[in-house]
Structure formats: structure tokens, C-alpha cells
Amino acid sequence: MKTLTILVAEDDLLTRMTLERSVVQWGYQLISAVDGISARELLRTRKIDVCLLDWDLPKLSGIELCQWLRTIGTNQPPYVVLIAGNEQPEDIQKGYEAGANDYVTRPCDLKYLRRRIATVADKLNRQELRLEKPGIAGEDHRSAASLSPLDIYLSDLRLMRRKT
């Protein structure tokens, strides 16, 4: 089983520390950035599975990073969770149109965020197991970034059934 690498890109110290501590407690590898330029450089040079991006990052916003990620044409784009301070439907739509896979409002519900990340980890680990089986034609080997909200919801249901 692969351990996910998660990028936390957040300029607010308290929020960043809370997210960092949570990511480590949940058993994932952590990488951090305090601005969009640093986050973009990490995304260029490291294999990152999940990005927790602040909408209002300095130097390069979370929205701009989402757009950049979708234009670079990487084989395995990360799953992007955009963290924003408002719940306006037009802003949520703007986040998804920019390329975010998920949208979380501040203050973050850490239980919700943990479950979303666990769902991505579960999906990626199942894909990894399928990749190890030789000769399986027609398998769906999508990246984490290609998970739709429905994929995640269904994976959440499967995880909940396993735990009960």
C-alpha cells in the first residue's frame, strides 16, 4: 500500500499548522508551502498525490495553481482540494472550473477532510493493486485528479460499509 504525499499550501500560520499536524497524524507524508510560487515549485519537482490549496495564497492563488496544474499535462495530476473562506455558489463553481476536485470552506471540518483524503487513498491503492496484476485489459487506471464527486461519494459508502 502506497502512502500518499500531501501538499499543504496555506499562508495562515494557524491553519497551516492545524492541517500539517492532521496530515501527519493521519499517516500521510507532508510537504508544505506558504505561498503559490513555492507550491508550484514543489509540484514541479515532487510527486504529490493530494494538494490542499488555500484559495487566497500570496504570489499565486490557489485558483491560479489549479489552472496551471490542468495545463501542464502531467500523467498523474494530484487530487486538488481548494480551501476557501466563503460558500458562494459562484465561487465554488469557479473553483471547480479552475480544476479543483473538491472544495472545502474555512474553518475546515477535519473529519470531512480526512474522509475525503482516505477515499482518494483507497481509490489509488485499489488502482495500484490492479496495475500489479499482469494482463488485465480495459482496466480504468485514472489518476486521483480524475475522481468525480460521484466516485468519491461511492467510495465513501464502500468505506463506511467496511467499517460497520
C-alpha positions as CSV (number, residue, x, y, z in Angstrom):
1,M,0.0,0.0,0.0
2,K,1.3,3.4,-1.0
3,T,1.4,6.3,1.5
4,L,0.0,9.4,0.0
5,T,2.1,12.6,-0.2
6,I,0.1,15.6,0.6
7,L,1.0,19.2,-0.1
8,V,-0.4,21.8,2.3
9,A,-0.2,25.2,0.7
10,E,-1.5,27.8,3.2
11,D,-0.2,31.2,4.2
12,D,-2.2,31.5,7.5
13,L,0.1,30.0,10.2
14,L,-2.5,28.6,12.5
15,T,-4.5,27.0,9.6
16,R,-1.3,25.6,8.1
17,M,-0.1,24.1,11.4
18,T,-3.5,22.6,12.0
19,L,-3.6,21.0,8.6
20,E,0.1,19.9,8.8
21,R,-0.5,18.2,12.2
22,S,-3.6,16.5,11.0
23,V,-2.0,15.2,7.8
24,V,0.9,13.7,9.8
25,Q,-1.5,12.2,12.4
26,W,-3.5,10.6,9.7
27,G,-0.3,8.8,8.5
28,Y,0.4,10.7,5.3
29,Q,3.7,12.2,4.0
30,L,3.6,16.0,4.4
31,I,5.0,18.8,2.2
32,S,4.3,22.4,3.0
33,A,4.3,25.8,1.2
34,V,3.5,29.3,2.4
35,D,2.8,30.8,-1.0
36,G,1.7,29.8,-4.5
37,I,5.2,30.2,-6.1
38,S,6.7,27.8,-3.5
39,A,3.8,25.4,-4.0
40,R,4.2,25.4,-7.8
41,E,7.9,24.6,-7.4
42,L,7.1,21.7,-5.2
43,L,4.5,20.5,-7.7
44,R,7.1,20.7,-10.4
45,T,9.8,18.8,-8.6
46,R,8.0,16.3,-6.3
47,K,5.4,13.5,-6.8
48,I,2.4,14.8,-4.9
49,D,-0.9,12.9,-4.6
50,V,-3.1,15.4,-2.9
51,C,-3.0,19.2,-2.7
52,L,-4.7,21.2,0.0
53,L,-4.6,24.7,-1.6
54,D,-5.7,27.9,0.0
55,W,-7.8,30.0,-2.4
56,D,-6.0,33.2,-1.3
57,L,-2.4,32.1,-1.4
58,P,0.0,35.1,-1.9
59,K,2.1,35.4,-5.1
60,L,0.0,32.8,-7.0
61,S,-3.5,32.0,-5.8
62,G,-5.0,28.5,-5.3
63,I,-7.2,29.1,-8.3
64,E,-4.2,30.0,-10.5
65,L,-2.4,26.9,-9.3
66,C,-5.4,24.7,-10.2
67,Q,-5.4,26.2,-13.7
68,W,-1.7,25.7,-14.0
69,L,-1.9,22.1,-12.9
70,R,-4.5,21.4,-15.5
71,T,-2.5,22.9,-18.3
72,I,0.9,21.2,-17.7
73,G,-0.5,17.9,-19.0
74,T,1.0,15.6,-16.3
75,N,0.3,11.9,-16.4
76,Q,-0.8,11.7,-12.8
77,P,-2.2,15.1,-11.7
78,P,-2.8,15.4,-7.9
79,Y,-6.2,15.5,-6.4
80,V,-6.8,19.1,-5.5
81,V,-8.9,20.3,-2.5
82,L,-9.4,24.1,-2.7
83,I,-9.8,25.7,0.8
84,A,-11.8,28.9,0.7
85,G,-13.4,31.3,3.2
86,N,-16.8,31.5,1.5
87,E,-19.6,29.3,0.3
88,Q,-20.9,31.4,-2.5
89,P,-22.1,29.1,-5.3
90,E,-20.4,31.2,-8.0
91,D,-17.0,30.9,-6.2
92,I,-17.5,27.1,-5.7
93,Q,-18.2,26.8,-9.4
94,K,-15.2,28.9,-10.2
95,G,-13.0,26.6,-8.2
96,Y,-14.3,23.5,-10.0
97,E,-13.9,25.2,-13.4
98,A,-10.3,26.0,-12.5
99,G,-9.6,22.3,-11.9
100,A,-10.3,21.7,-8.2
101,N,-11.6,18.2,-7.4
102,D,-13.1,19.2,-4.1
103,Y,-14.0,22.4,-2.3
104,V,-13.8,22.9,1.5
105,T,-14.8,26.1,3.4
106,R,-13.0,27.5,6.3
107,P,-12.9,26.7,9.1
108,C,-12.1,23.2,7.7
109,D,-14.1,20.3,9.0
110,L,-11.2,18.0,9.7
111,K,-13.3,14.8,9.9
112,Y,-14.8,15.6,6.4
113,L,-11.3,16.4,5.0
114,R,-9.8,13.2,6.5
115,R,-12.6,11.1,4.9
116,R,-12.1,12.7,1.5
117,I,-8.4,12.0,1.6
118,A,-9.0,8.5,2.8
119,T,-11.3,7.9,-0.1
120,V,-8.6,9.2,-2.5
121,A,-6.0,6.9,-0.8
122,D,-8.4,3.9,-1.1
123,K,-9.1,4.6,-4.7
124,L,-5.4,5.0,-5.6
125,N,-4.4,1.9,-3.6
126,R,-7.0,-0.2,-5.5
127,Q,-5.7,1.2,-8.8
128,E,-2.1,0.3,-7.7
129,L,-3.2,-3.3,-6.9
130,R,-4.9,-3.6,-10.4
131,L,-1.7,-2.3,-12.0
132,E,0.3,-5.1,-10.3
133,K,-1.9,-7.7,-11.9
134,P,-0.5,-8.5,-15.4
135,G,-2.6,-8.9,-18.4
136,I,-5.8,-7.2,-17.3
137,A,-7.1,-5.3,-20.4
138,G,-9.6,-2.5,-20.2
139,E,-9.0,-1.6,-16.6
140,D,-9.6,2.0,-15.6
141,H,-6.3,3.5,-14.4
142,R,-7.4,7.0,-13.7
143,S,-5.4,9.4,-11.5
144,A,-6.7,10.8,-8.3
145,A,-7.5,14.1,-10.0
146,S,-9.9,12.4,-12.3
147,L,-12.2,11.2,-9.5
148,S,-15.6,12.8,-9.8
149,P,-17.7,13.8,-6.8
150,L,-19.8,10.7,-7.5
151,D,-16.7,8.4,-7.5
152,I,-15.8,9.8,-4.1
153,Y,-19.3,9.5,-2.7
154,L,-19.5,5.9,-3.8
155,S,-16.0,5.2,-2.4
156,D,-17.1,6.8,0.9
157,L,-20.1,4.5,1.0
158,R,-17.9,1.5,0.5
159,L,-15.5,2.6,3.2
160,M,-18.4,3.1,5.6
161,R,-19.8,-0.3,4.9
162,R,-16.4,-1.9,5.6
163,K,-16.2,-0.2,9.0
164,T,-19.6,-1.4,10.1
